[in-house]
Amino acid sequence: MQTAISNRDFHFSPEPEPARLLVVDDDASVRIGSRLALEHAGFRVTDAPDGYTALNCLQSQHFDAILLDACMPGLDGFATCRKMRERLGGDLIPIVIATGLDDDASIQTAFECGATDFAPKPLIWRIIVQRLHALIHARQATNHLNGRSSQMFSMLKTSSEAVLVLDQCGVIQGRHHIEKLPGAVTAMLEPGCNFFDILPGGCAVRVEKAWKNSLSADSVDEFILTLEAQETAFKLQGRFIAGIENEVLCLLQDQTEAFAAERKMYELAYLDQCTGIANEKRLISELSLRLKCTRDFGQKTVLIRCATPDFQGFEPRLGRPGLDKLACAVVSRLQECVKDFAARTSMLSERLLIARISGSHFGIVLSGECGQESVRTLAQLLSNSLAVCVEIDGFSCPMDWTIGIADSAQATSPDSLLSATAYAIQLAPGLNEPDRVCFYHPTLRDNSYRATELEQLLRRDIADGALEMNYQPKFALTDFSLVGMEALVRWNNRETGPVSPAQFIPVAEHTGQVVALSHLVIERVFDQMVQWREQGRLSVPVSINISGIHLNSETIVQELMAGVDQRQIPCHLVELEVTESIMVQGAGRALKNLNELRSLGFRISVDDFGTGYSSLSYLLELPIDCLKVDRSFITNIADDPTARAIAKAIITVGHDVGLDVIAEGVETPEQLRCLRELQCDSVQGYLTGRPVVSDHFADFFGGYRCGSGYGLSTQ
């Protein structure tokens, strides 16, 4: 039970003998907070961590009131309340059940177990203290009425409640302190009217039960009335007390403002203020309840997390109000998907909860009979809906969403469910899952640990300059002259041994280390080019792979120019290899930087061409000098007519628009023969030369003559 405790002073007159309270809650921090707040209000407090301890305390001590948490392990609050009433017999000690279960069924259960009152969470201590005082005074009044009926009305005169005098049929015979109720309500409580005729259907059962108990003197049960008058809903707290001469007193107190305050506190505590859906706190609370229920009934609770990294990137354009509109638009789509799913599967809507976990993370909770196929159906609906670009104030907001799924069979607590979906979200892109939907399994956690360890080691070795460069030659197909080389970074970690670029490059991009890695590569390559020049080696262009993140930076042009100017390296000897997607999207500053770099003399090459957008129309519009045909088309070029046709088309189109074409991944003489027949300009691969360290690469300068395929100087 979580409460909002304030250290403000409670202004109550000290009593000669403080009222004694028993606080029962399984959360130690809540018990401590409750003790501080209640003792500050003048109560003497005893606390208990569970229902069994509370029952023992009740047997050995006397209390004036009990504050009882509903949700506790073992003996819950409802069962504890029932056993307390059994032990107390006819003693009407007020028992207040604190609960976040604000549905009618839970409230009905609380009163059926013998609770005097209920308090919705989070607790507002100012109101709780007032209620406890009122309940204690009411109990004292009832005890006095049982023994001294002559003092009844003198006590009621000092009450803050309005008093209705009812006959045995519920007809109002008289009214006292009626001015304490709103005028619209008093008009409904005229003498001669039957009190039960004004009751709304939803609360009639509880009120009638309280009436019967008061007549039999079994207890004084409190009830809550919601009366509609003048288009306003008024909340009244009431109870019946057996009077004299077959009369019954109905004590009513206006709690409209208190309930409104509690509702506002609930909204602030448990609802996302932007979208109005449940927040993370409410999600955790709901997961806790559902996990317990599904455990007890052998069913399943599933959490689906939808996340995007793009959310905050729209804030500069949209501003905070626009970002709120974007969040609401996303929630609207989630709600439509959930509604559609409920209709398809006949699942009760109450079993589906949408929550905002954080700014760009949203969760959907399912419980009950949730098979993997039905969960995948909902995930597919979510994926399809979220994939559609959102329009906010005329601005298009494309977002890449990832969906992570975990259930109670794999995670048994709210925290573990949230962690499991986070692991799935984090690692889904690297698992090649369809539609970026990933079901959690334990190996993901292990992979995450390894990725974290790899990240730390990579960060250290980049800072220490512990990575090395390899170089792979490129040869012209006309005369097999050396026409260039590609710089390839390699990592031989001292703890783990060699680490594949396929492993550490994605880690570098995901963690933001790729820019630092690019700086290291560029400096190493430029220094090596100077060393070769000083050794009298022939100059050929060197290709450097540039990530989209680095290419989109504001300083890359200045960095490259500073590097070549400092070392007096001609710009045309530096070739920048970028991916096809970067060229097509031209995100941010990337395309602007590429155009500027090419105008300065740097060569631009498109790596892995044909695997991305597969659009040839942009080749004339973008700053490109060379196409690298992806190895996937080269592998089967000698045996597969389709692969050969694709390679031929790329080479032909490339030549038609004045671009050089190089094939990568050449490993067999048959592939080499086909590429010569297709008139490819140059090749690169294990057949013609594996990547080697710089010292070994010097052998290529002596074994091959440099060609002029790129129009380069031989100096």
C-alpha positions in Angstrom: 0.0 0.0 0.0 1.5 3.3 -1.1 0.4 6.5 0.4 1.1 10.2 0.0 2.2 11.3 3.4 2.6 15.0 4.2 4.6 16.4 7.1 2.1 19.2 7.6 0.7 19.7 11.0 -2.6 18.2 11.8 -4.6 20.6 13.9 -6.5 18.6 16.4 -7.2 19.3 20.1 -5.2 16.8 22.2 -7.4 14.3 24.1 -6.7 13.4 27.7 -6.2 9.8 26.6 -5.1 9.3 23.0 -7.1 6.9 20.9 -5.4 3.6 20.3 -5.1 2.4 16.7 -3.9 -0.8 15.1 -2.3 -0.4 11.7 -2.0 -3.6 9.6 0.1 -3.5 6.5 2.8 -5.9 5.0 4.9 -3.0 3.7 7.3 -1.9 6.5 7.8 1.6 4.9 4.1 2.2 4.8 3.7 1.1 8.5 6.5 3.5 9.5 4.9 6.3 7.5 1.4 5.6 8.9 2.7 5.6 12.5 4.4 9.0 12.0 1.3 10.6 10.4 -1.1 9.1 12.9 1.0 9.7 16.0 1.4 13.3 14.8 -2.4 13.6 14.8 -2.6 12.5 18.4 -3.2 8.7 18.1 -1.3 6.0 20.0 -0.3 3.5 17.2 0.5 -0.2 17.2 1.4 -1.8 13.9 1.3 -5.4 12.6 3.0 -6.8 9.4 0.2 -9.4 8.6 -3.2 -10.6 9.5 -2.1 -13.3 11.9 0.0 -10.9 14.0 -2.9 -8.4 14.0 -5.3 -11.1 15.4 -2.8 -11.8 18.2 -2.5 -8.1 19.0 -6.3 -7.9 19.1 -6.4 -10.7 21.6 -4.0 -9.1 24.0 -4.7 -5.4 23.6 -7.6 -3.0 23.4 -8.0 -0.7 20.4 -10.3 2.1 19.5 -10.0 1.6 15.7 -8.2 -0.5 13.1 -6.7 0.6 9.7 -6.3 -2.6 7.6 -4.6 -3.0 4.2 -6.7 -5.1 1.8 -3.9 -6.7 -0.3 -1.6 -8.7 1.9 0.1 -12.1 1.4 -1.3 -15.1 3.3 -4.3 -13.8 5.2 -5.6 -10.8 3.1 -7.4 -7.8 4.6 -10.9 -9.2 3.9 -10.3 -12.5 5.6 -8.5 -10.7 8.5 -11.5 -8.4 8.9 -13.9 -11.3 9.0 -11.9 -13.1 11.7 -11.6 -9.9 13.7 -15.3 -9.5 13.8 -15.7 -13.1 15.0 -13.3 -12.5 17.9 -14.7 -9.1 18.8 -18.3 -10.4 19.0 -20.6 -7.5 19.6 -17.8 -5.0 20.0 -18.2 -2.3 17.3 -14.6 -1.3 16.9 -14.3 0.7 13.6 -12.4 -1.3 10.9 -11.3 0.8 7.9 -10.0 -1.2 4.9 -7.5 0.7 2.7 -7.7 -0.6 -0.8 -7.0 0.4 -4.4 -9.8 -1.9 -5.6 -12.4 0.8 -6.1 -14.9 -1.4 -8.0 -18.4 -2.0 -6.4 -17.8 -5.7 -5.9 -14.7 -5.1 -3.8 -16.4 -2.5 -1.8 -19.4 -4.8 -1.2 -17.0 -7.5 -0.1 -15.3 -5.2 2.4 -18.6 -4.4 4.0 -19.7 -8.0 4.0 -16.6 -8.9 5.9 -17.5 -6.5 8.6 -15.6 -3.4 7.6 -17.0 -0.1 9.0 -15.5 2.0 6.2 -13.2 1.8 3.2 -10.5 4.3 2.1 -9.3 4.3 -1.6 -5.6 4.5 -2.2 -3.5 6.6 -2.3 -4.5 7.6 1.2 -5.0 11.3 2.1 -4.0 11.4 5.7 -6.0 14.6 6.4 -9.2 12.9 5.4 -8.2 9.5 7.1 -7.6 11.3 10.4 -11.0 13.0 10.2 -12.7 9.7 9.4 -11.0 7.9 12.2 -12.0 10.5 14.7 -15.6 10.4 13.4 -15.8 6.6 13.6 -14.3 6.5 17.1 -16.8 9.2 18.2 -19.6 7.3 16.5 -18.6 4.1 18.4 -18.5 6.0 21.6 -21.9 7.4 20.9 -23.3 4.0 20.1 -21.9 2.6 23.3 -23.5 5.5 25.2 -26.8 4.9 23.4 -26.9 1.3 24.5 -26.6 2.2 28.1 -27.8 5.8 28.4 -30.4 6.7 25.8 -31.2 10.0 27.6 -27.8 11.4 26.5 -28.3 10.5 22.8 -29.6 13.8 21.4 -27.2 16.0 23.4 -24.4 14.1 21.7 -25.9 14.4 18.3 -26.1 18.2 18.7 -22.3 18.4 18.7 -22.0 16.2 15.6 -20.9 17.5 12.3 -23.4 15.3 10.5 -27.0 15.9 9.6 -29.5 13.7 11.4 -32.7 12.1 10.0 -35.2 10.5 12.4 -36.8 7.5 10.6 -39.6 5.2 11.7 -39.5 1.5 11.3 -40.5 1.8 7.6 -37.9 4.4 6.7 -40.2 7.4 6.6 -38.5 10.6 7.6 -40.1 11.9 10.9 -37.7 14.7 11.6 -34.5 16.4 10.6 -31.6 17.9 12.7 -28.6 19.9 11.5 -29.9 19.5 7.9 -28.1 22.7 6.9 -24.9 20.7 6.9 -26.0 19.1 3.6 -26.2 20.8 0.2 -29.5 22.5 -0.5 -30.2 20.4 -3.5 -30.0 17.3 -1.2 -32.1 18.7 1.6 -34.9 19.2 -0.9 -35.0 15.5 -1.4 -35.1 14.7 2.3 -38.4 16.3 3.3 -40.3 14.9 6.3 -42.9 12.4 5.2 -40.7 11.1 2.4 -39.5 7.5 2.5 -35.7 7.5 2.7 -35.4 4.3 0.7 -37.4 5.8 -2.2 -34.5 8.2 -3.1 -31.8 5.5 -3.1 -30.1 4.8 -6.5 -30.3 1.2 -7.4 -26.5 0.6 -7.2 -26.3 1.3 -3.4 -29.7 0.0 -2.2 -28.4 -3.4 -1.1 -25.6 -1.9 1.1 -28.0 0.6 2.7 -30.6 -2.0 3.4 -28.1 -4.2 5.0 -26.9 -1.3 7.2 -30.5 -0.7 8.1 -31.1 -4.3 9.2 -27.9 -4.4 11.2 -28.8 -1.2 13.1 -32.3 -2.6 14.0 -30.7 -5.8 15.4 -27.9 -3.8 17.1 -25.4 -6.1 15.5 -23.2 -3.3 14.2 -23.1 0.2 12.9 -22.4 -0.1 9.2 -21.4 2.9 7.1 -22.5 3.4 3.5 -21.9 5.8 0.6 -24.7 7.4 -1.3 -24.4 9.1 -4.7 -27.4 11.4 -5.2 -28.0 13.2 -8.5 -29.6 16.6 -8.0 -29.5 19.7 -10.3 -27.1 17.9 -12.7 -24.6 17.4 -9.9 -23.5 14.1 -8.2 -23.3 14.5 -4.4 -21.4 11.9 -2.3 -22.9 11.3 1.2 -21.5 9.1 3.9 -24.1 7.7 6.2 -24.8 5.3 9.0 -27.8 4.1 11.0 -28.1 4.1 14.8 -30.9 2.5 16.7 -32.8 5.2 18.6 -35.5 5.1 21.2 -39.2 4.3 20.8 -38.6 2.2 17.6 -36.9 5.1 15.8 -33.8 4.9 13.8 -31.3 7.8 13.4 -29.7 8.2 10.0 -26.5 10.3 10.2 -25.4 11.9 6.9 -22.2 13.8 6.1 -21.4 15.5 2.8 -18.2 14.0 1.4 -18.5 15.4 -2.2 -15.4 17.5 -1.9 -13.4 14.8 -0.1 -14.3 12.2 -2.8 -13.4 14.7 -5.5 -10.1 15.3 -3.9 -9.5 11.6 -3.5 -10.3 11.1 -7.2 -8.0 13.9 -8.2 -5.2 12.3 -6.1 -5.9 9.0 -7.7 -5.7 10.5 -11.2 -2.4 12.2 -10.3 -1.0 9.0 -8.8 -2.2 6.4 -11.3 -3.0 8.1 -14.6 -0.8 9.6 -17.3 -1.6 13.3 -17.3 -1.1 13.7 -21.1 -3.1 10.8 -22.5 -5.4 9.9 -19.6 -4.5 6.2 -19.7 -2.9 4.2 -16.8 0.7 5.2 -15.9 3.5 2.9 -14.9 2.5 3.0 -11.2 -1.0 1.8 -12.1 0.4 -0.8 -14.5 2.6 -2.2 -11.8 -0.3 -2.3 -9.3 -2.5 -4.0 -11.9 0.2 -6.5 -12.9 0.6 -7.4 -9.2 -3.1 -8.2 -8.8 -3.4 -10.0 -12.1 -0.4 -12.2 -11.5 -1.8 -13.3 -8.2 -5.2 -14.1 -9.7 -3.8 -15.9 -12.7 -1.5 -17.9 -10.4 -4.5 -18.9 -8.3 -6.6 -20.0 -11.3 -3.8 -21.5 -13.4 -4.2 -18.9 -16.2 -1.7 -16.4 -17.8 -0.9 -12.7 -17.7 0.8 -11.2 -20.7 2.6 -7.9 -21.1 3.1 -6.4 -24.6 5.5 -3.4 -24.7 5.5 -1.1 -27.8 8.5 1.2 -28.0 10.1 3.6 -30.5 13.4 5.6 -30.2 12.1 8.3 -32.5 9.6 10.1 -30.2 11.7 12.8 -28.7 13.3 13.6 -32.0 10.1 15.3 -33.1 10.0 17.8 -30.2 12.1 20.5 -31.9 9.6 20.6 -34.8 6.3 20.0 -32.9 7.1 21.5 -29.5 5.8 20.1 -26.3 2.0 20.5 -27.2 2.6 18.7 -30.5 4.5 15.9 -28.8 1.5 15.5 -26.5 -0.8 15.3 -29.5 1.5 12.6 -31.0 1.3 10.6 -27.8 -2.5 10.9 -27.8 -2.6 9.8 -31.5 -0.5 6.7 -30.6 -2.8 5.9 -27.7 -5.8 6.2 -30.0 -4.3 3.6 -32.3 -3.6 1.3 -29.4 -7.1 1.6 -28.2 -8.5 0.8 -31.7 -6.3 -2.3 -31.9 -7.3 -3.5 -28.5 -11.0 -2.9 -29.4 -10.6 -4.8 -32.7 -8.7 -7.7 -30.9 -11.4 -8.0 -28.2 -14.1 -8.2 -30.9 -12.1 -10.9 -32.8 -11.4 -13.0 -29.7 -14.5 -12.3 -27.6 -12.2 -11.3 -24.8 -13.7 -9.1 -22.2 -12.4 -5.6 -22.4 -11.8 -5.5 -18.7 -9.0 -8.0 -19.2 -7.1 -5.6 -21.5 -5.3 -2.6 -20.0 -3.4 0.1 -21.9 -0.7 2.0 -20.0 2.1 4.5 -20.7 5.3 3.1 -19.2 7.4 6.1 -20.2 7.5 8.8 -22.9 7.7 6.5 -25.9 7.0 3.1 -24.3 3.5 1.8 -24.0 2.2 -1.4 -22.5 -0.9 -3.6 -23.1 -1.8 -6.2 -20.4 -3.8 -9.3 -21.1 -5.0 -11.9 -18.6 -6.9 -15.1 -18.8 -6.8 -17.7 -21.6 -4.0 -16.1 -23.6 -2.5 -18.5 -26.2 0.6 -17.5 -28.2 -1.4 -17.3 -31.4 -3.9 -14.8 -30.0 -1.1 -12.7 -28.5 0.7 -12.7 -31.8 -2.6 -11.6 -33.4 -2.8 -8.6 -31.2 1.0 -7.9 -31.7 0.4 -8.0 -35.5 -2.5 -5.6 -35.2 -0.4 -3.2 -33.1 2.6 -3.5 -35.5 0.4 -2.8 -38.6 -1.3 0.1 -37.0 1.8 1.8 -35.6 3.7 1.4 -38.9 1.4 4.0 -40.5 2.9 7.4 -40.4 1.2 9.8 -37.9 0.3 13.4 -39.1 0.5 16.1 -36.5 -0.4 19.7 -37.5 0.5 18.9 -41.1 3.9 17.4 -40.2 4.6 13.7 -40.9 6.0 11.7 -38.0 7.4 8.3 -39.2 8.4 6.0 -36.4 10.1 2.6 -36.2 8.4 0.6 -33.5 9.6 -2.6 -31.8 7.3 -4.9 -29.8 8.5 -7.0 -26.9 6.3 -9.7 -25.3 6.6 -11.6 -22.0 4.1 -13.6 -19.9 3.7 -14.9 -16.4 5.2 -18.3 -17.3 8.6 -16.6 -17.7 8.3 -13.7 -15.2 6.4 -13.9 -11.9 6.5 -10.3 -10.7 5.7 -6.9 -12.2 9.3 -5.9 -12.3 10.5 -9.1 -14.0 7.7 -8.8 -16.6 8.8 -5.2 -17.3 12.4 -6.2 -17.5 11.7 -9.2 -19.8 9.8 -7.0 -22.3 12.7 -4.5 -22.1 15.2 -7.2 -23.0 13.0 -8.3 -25.9 12.8 -4.6 -27.1 16.5 -4.1 -26.8 17.6 -7.3 -28.7 14.8 -7.7 -31.2 16.5 -5.8 -34.0 19.5 -8.2 -33.9 17.3 -11.3 -33.9 15.8 -10.7 -37.3 12.3 -11.1 -35.9 9.5 -10.5 -38.4 7.7 -7.2 -38.0 10.1 -6.3 -35.1 8.0 -8.4 -32.8 10.0 -10.4 -30.2 8.8 -12.9 -27.6 11.0 -13.0 -24.6 12.9 -16.1 -23.7 15.7 -16.5 -21.0 18.5 -16.5 -23.6 17.8 -12.9 -24.3 18.8 -11.9 -20.8 22.1 -13.7 -21.3 22.6 -12.0 -24.6 21.9 -8.7 -23.0 24.5 -9.4 -20.3 27.1 -10.3 -23.0 26.2 -7.1 -25.0 26.6 -5.0 -21.9 30.0 -6.6 -21.2 31.0 -6.1 -24.8 30.0 -2.5 -24.7 32.2 -1.8 -21.6 35.2 -3.6 -23.2 34.7 -1.8 -26.5 34.5 1.6 -24.8 37.7 0.9 -23.0 39.6 -0.3 -26.0 38.5 2.5 -28.2 39.7 5.0 -25.6 43.0 3.1 -25.4 43.4 2.8 -29.2 43.6 -0.9 -28.9 41.8 -1.7 -32.2 43.9 -2.3 -35.3 43.4 -1.8 -39.0 43.4 -4.3 -41.8 43.4 -3.5 -45.5 41.9 -5.4 -48.4 43.1 -4.7 -52.0 40.9 -3.8 -55.0 42.0 -4.9 -58.5 41.0 -3.7 -62.0 39.5 -6.5 -64.1 41.1 -5.3 -67.3 44.8 -5.8 -66.2 44.6 -6.8 -62.5 46.3 -3.6 -61.4 45.9 -2.4 -57.9 43.4 0.4 -58.0 42.5 0.8 -54.3 42.1 -0.7 -50.9 39.4 -0.8 -48.2 40.3 -0.1 -44.5 38.6 -2.6 -42.2 38.8 -2.2 -38.4 39.5 -5.3 -36.4 39.2 -5.9 -32.6 41.3 -8.5 -30.8 40.2 -8.1 -27.2 42.6 -9.3 -24.6 39.8 -10.8 -22.4 37.6 -12.4 -25.1 39.9 -12.8 -28.1 38.9 -11.7 -31.6 35.5 -10.1 -31.9 33.7 -10.1 -35.2 32.8 -6.7 -36.7 29.3 -8.1 -37.1 29.2 -8.1 -33.2 30.9 -5.0 -32.1 29.8 -2.6 -34.9 26.1 -2.8 -34.0 27.1 -2.4 -30.3 29.0 0.7 -31.2 26.1 2.1 -33.1 23.5 1.3 -30.4 25.6 2.8 -27.6 26.7 5.9 -29.5 30.4 4.8 -29.6 30.4 4.6 -33.4 31.5 8.2 -33.7 34.5 7.7 -31.4 35.3 4.5 -33.4 35.1 6.4 -36.7 37.5 9.0 -35.3 40.0 6.3 -34.4 39.7 4.6 -37.8 40.1 7.9 -39.8 43.2 8.9 -37.8 44.8 5.4 -38.2 44.1 5.3 -42.0 45.4 8.8 -42.5 48.6 8.1 -40.5 49.1 4.9 -42.5 48.7 6.7 -45.8 51.5 9.1 -44.7 53.7 6.2 -43.7 53.3 4.5 -47.1 54.0 7.8 -48.8 57.3 8.2 -46.8 58.2 4.7 -47.8 57.9 5.6 -51.4 54.9 3.4 -52.0 52.6 4.2 -54.9 49.4 6.1 -53.9 46.0 4.5 -54.4 42.7 5.5 -52.9 41.8 4.1 -49.5 38.1 3.4 -48.7 36.8 4.2 -45.2 33.3 3.1 -44.0 31.3 5.9 -42.4 28.3 5.3 -40.3 25.1 7.2 -40.7 25.4 8.6 -37.2 28.8 10.1 -37.9 27.8 11.3 -41.3 24.9 13.2 -39.8 27.1 15.1 -37.4 27.8 18.8 -37.8 31.6 18.4 -37.6 32.5 15.5 -40.0 33.4 17.8 -42.9 35.8 19.9 -40.8 37.2 16.7 -39.2 38.1 15.1 -42.5 39.4 18.3 -44.1 41.6 18.9 -41.0 43.0 15.4 -41.2 44.0 15.5 -44.9 45.3 19.1 -44.7 47.5 18.3 -41.7 49.0 15.4 -43.5 48.9 16.8 -47.0 46.8 13.9 -48.4 45.0 14.6 -51.6 41.2 14.4 -51.1 40.8 12.2 -54.1 42.8 9.5 -52.4 40.1 9.2 -49.7 36.9 7.3 -50.6 34.0 7.3 -48.1 31.8 4.2 -48.2 28.2 4.7 -47.0 25.2 2.5 -47.0 22.4 2.7 -49.6 19.7 3.6 -47.0 21.7 6.7 -45.9 21.9 7.9 -49.5 18.2 7.4 -50.2 16.9 8.9 -46.9 19.4 11.7 -46.7 18.4 12.1 -43.1 19.2 15.4 -41.4 22.6 16.8 -42.4 23.9 13.5 -44.0 23.1 14.4 -47.6 24.3 18.0 -47.2 27.6 16.7 -45.8 28.0 14.2 -48.6 27.5 16.9 -51.3 30.0 19.2 -49.6 32.6 16.4 -49.2 32.3 15.4 -52.8 32.7 19.0 -53.9 36.0 19.1 -51.9 37.3 16.1 -53.8 36.5 13.2 -51.6 35.2 10.1 -53.5 31.8 8.7 -52.4 31.0 5.0 -52.8 27.7 3.2 -52.1 28.3 0.0 -50.1 26.2 -3.2 -50.4 24.3 -1.8 -53.3 21.1 -3.6 -54.2 20.2 -4.8 -50.7 18.4 -1.8 -49.5 15.8 0.3 -51.3 16.7 -1.1 -54.7 15.9 2.1 -56.5 18.1 3.1 -59.4 16.3 6.4 -60.0 18.4 8.3 -57.4 21.8 7.5 -58.9 21.7 10.6 -61.0 20.6 12.9 -58.2 23.0 11.8 -55.4 26.7 12.5 -55.0 28.1 9.1 -56.0 31.3 8.0 -57.7 31.2 4.2 -57.3 28.7 1.4 -56.7 29.7 -1.7 -54.8 27.6 -4.7 -55.8 26.7 -6.6 -52.7 28.2 -10.1 -52.1 24.8 -11.7 -52.0 24.5 -11.2 -55.8 28.1 -12.4 -56.4 27.9 -15.7 -54.4 25.7 -17.5 -56.9 26.5 -15.4 -60.0 28.1 -18.4 -61.8 25.2 -20.8 -61.3 22.0 -18.7 -60.7 20.7 -16.9 -63.8 18.7 -14.5 -61.6 21.7 -13.4 -59.6 23.7 -13.0 -62.8 20.9 -10.9 -64.3 20.7 -8.6 -61.3 24.5 -8.1 -61.3 24.4 -7.4 -65.0 21.6 -4.8 -64.5 23.5 -3.0 -61.8 26.7 -2.9 -63.8 25.0 -1.7 -66.9 23.0 1.0 -65.1 26.0 2.1 -63.2 28.1 2.5 -66.4 25.2 4.3 -68.1 25.2 7.0 -65.5 29.0 7.3 -65.4 29.8 5.4 -62.2 32.5 2.9 -61.5 31.3 -0.5 -60.4 33.1 -2.9 -58.1 32.0 -6.3 -57.0 32.8 -7.4 -53.4 32.9 -10.9 -52.0 34.6 -12.5 -55.0 35.9 -15.9 -53.8 36.1 -18.2 -56.8 37.6 -18.2 -60.3 34.1 -18.8 -61.8 32.8 -15.6 -60.1 35.7 -13.7 -61.4 35.2 -15.0 -65.0 31.5 -14.0 -64.9 32.3 -10.5 -63.7 34.8 -10.0 -66.5 32.2 -11.1 -69.0 29.8 -8.6 -67.5 32.5 -5.9 -67.8 32.6 -5.1 -64.1 35.3 -2.5 -63.4 37.0 -4.0 -60.4 36.8 -6.7 -57.8 37.5 -7.3 -54.1 37.4 -10.5 -52.2 39.2 -13.5 -50.7 40.2 -14.8 -54.1 42.3 -11.7 -55.0 43.4 -10.7 -51.5 42.3 -11.2 -47.9 42.3 -8.3 -45.4 45.8 -8.1 -43.8 47.6 -5.7 -41.4 49.3 -2.7 -42.9 52.8 -4.2 -42.8 51.7 -7.2 -44.9 49.7 -5.1 -47.2 52.8 -3.4 -48.4 53.6 -6.6 -50.4 50.7 -5.7 -52.7 52.6 -2.6 -53.8 55.5 -4.7 -55.1 53.5 -7.6 -56.5 51.1 -5.6 -58.5 51.5 -2.4 -60.6 49.1 0.4 -59.9 46.7 1.1 -62.6 45.1 4.4 -63.7 41.5 3.1 -63.5 40.5 5.9 -61.3 42.7 8.5 -63.0 45.1 8.7 -60.1 48.6 9.9 -60.0 51.4 7.4 -59.6 53.4 9.7 -57.4 
